[in-house]
Amino acid sequence: MEKIYGSTKTIQEDKVSGFCPGCMHGTIFKLIGEVMEELGIVDKTTCVLGVGCCGLAMEYITYDNTTSPHGRACAVATGVKLANPALSVWVNMGDGDS
C-alpha cells in the first residue's frame, strides 16, 4: 500500500506539541517544515519564536530556534539575519505577541 501521509523530519517524533486542539500553530510548523525539506534548507534555517503558546515549539522542532521578549520577535529575527545573512529566518508569533 502506498503511504500518502508522513510526518516531517523537522518535528521530533517522540514529542507532543502541547498546542491546544484546533490551534493552528502545529499545522504551521508542519507545513513550514515540509517546505524547508522540499527546498533543502533545514540546516540553514532558524526560527524566532514569540513568548506564549508559540514558544512551546522550542522543544518540538528539530532545527535551530530562539525565543524573544514579548512583541520583539521581528526585531530579534532582523538581528539574526543581519548577523548571518546566509540563514533563512522565519518568525512565529501568537496573536497576543504581534
Secondary structure, 3 states (H helix, E strand, C coil): CCCCCCCCCCECCCCCCCCCCCCCHHHHHHHHHHHHHHHCCHHHEEEEECCCHHHHHHHCECCEEEECCCCCHHHHHHHHHHHCCCCEEEEECCCCCC
